[in-house]
Amino acid sequence: MPASASAHRPEDLISRLSVSAADGGANLKALRELKNQIIGNRTKKLSYIKLGAVPSIVSILASASASADVEAADALLLQSAAAIGSFACGFDAGVKAVIDAGAVPHLLSLISHPNDKVVDAGSRSLKMIYQSKLAPKYDFLQEKNVTFLLSLLNTENENVTGLGASIITHSCETCIEQKALSDAGVLKRLICLLGGSLCQRYASLESLATIIKGNPEVVSKYLGPESGKALTAVTELTNDRCPRTRLLACMCMIVMRNTSPCYLQDVGTKTKLVLILLELLDDPSQVGDEAAFALSSLIAENEELQKLAFEANAVDKLCNHLRKGPLQAKRIQGILLALADLCSKLESCRSRLLSLQVLNMVTDALSHDSANVRAAACICLKSVTRSVKNLSAGSFMKEVIVIPLVQLLHDTSTSVQVAAIGAISNIVVDFTTHKSLFIQCGGVKQLVQLSKSMESTVRVNAVWALRNLTFLIDNRCKRGIFLELTASALTSLISDPEPSVQKQALALVRNLVDGCIDSVDYVMSEDGHILHAIGWQLQTASKPEVLIQGMYVLSNVASGNEFHKEAVMHQILLQSVIIKHLQNNDSRLRTAAVWALVNLTFPGSPGSHGRVIKLRNAGITSQLKNMVNDPCLDVKLRVRAALGQIMTFGDGST
């Protein structure tokens, strides 16, 4: 092999890095070669990490710091720090290798180096590391860490101030930490840096957003009317010539508004933010990718802002971008999430999206290579399928939509599974004629499997979807679903440790037993284990939502035959459970409890007289009489209906 070819083999390069530190020239040349090979090349980075290059580089960095030859040492420090930064740049495996090799303390020591170029190299590498979630976090409740941070922010070196800001963005997570930083003067310093270089503006805007996010106290103190300078400075930066500055300024204002809605109430300011973000979507760089996420954050759960965005033609613009393809995964994800938020509340947005004929692009995204895109497509479909008009027409119960969604129930990503279930939950509701398609596609079998997941989020969403599927479904499909679920699995779900799962499981049973008498028999199967589980929840549960669903199940069962009614009587008389619920502060629970009594005392039932006697003896009739003027109209009407039926058997006086 020619000598020149051999010199570039990774193994040979590693051996040259490992030579005696005294041979600084060999080290320096090897560092330069390695750095040039790995820049922007993840495959090469991983290859060199496996060969042990990173510890060798960190060793050179440590040795050079102690070298007496200043010029040679500085050259080695520059190249070794740059190489470490290259390994860490946008590559978590590289960040882990760098941290594991002990590079961070050595890089931090370079911040105080007399050579500005060495300081820059160390700062840049540390910034690369602190852009990863794997980077060590600073505890800002320790005074020494805050003091160190301020020392970084107070330097004239923009790379060092940028490092300080990156550490804030990475490490500041709690309200206590936010307050500690703002009280120490960090926020004031960041506001001053907004007038600095472009890099300082970027870093300061991101850090400002981190410190104020979710902390109204900090927002009020530093960005409120009394301290208008900060808000004015951020607002002015939304007009900056640089697209990234405009984006970050908008994001900072969005965080401020979402944290304290009392600020930025002006419609003009809100409209301006929407228009800027829509304009930034045209940027071909990362700015365009992030603009869609920022728009999503701005309009989420806010109907007023969604209307403003709709009036600014946001649906059309987002759909046009979706048509442009091929797009990077992150941009597709952002656009789909923004469309999801736009369509979450407004029928006008849903109708507009459907009229633009882009639904096929959303369904195509269900099979995208990126899990984030697949999840975003599901979330978008969930919002679009809230359209009652199109749901009623069966517009979404089609193979092109249902089959890919069912396939995603097998996805390796939990977030994709949950998002797919969310879309399915909407699509399967309220259709008696189209639900068989979902069942035929294997949807029920997979939802039942997911209802047994160890992840409570997956369980609750799977049961929720099954609940919606059983709403107003025909008896044949209902029986198929029950056989797939089994009585024992339903009993387990009703007794699940998570109240949210209990609620959905009871609501599912409520739908199963709604309808003909044969449906009521489902809760009586296997010696009535399901009914006993419901009764136990009514005795022990504390969440009103669980109790309400449980009482409505009993109410539905009580509309069945005499056997069913007597089974309900047994459950409600246990430990005076019905009295407790009739006296509950939640009017919804009182209503559900009275409904059960109405069904139990229906005059046309042969055993009603006997049940009325038992209810009187248990003090339930007296309780109903105390409720004739209940503050809730629904309760009042049901109580009077129940008492009217009870009185047909006499007033109980002797």
Disulfide bonds with the S-S distance in Angstrom:
none
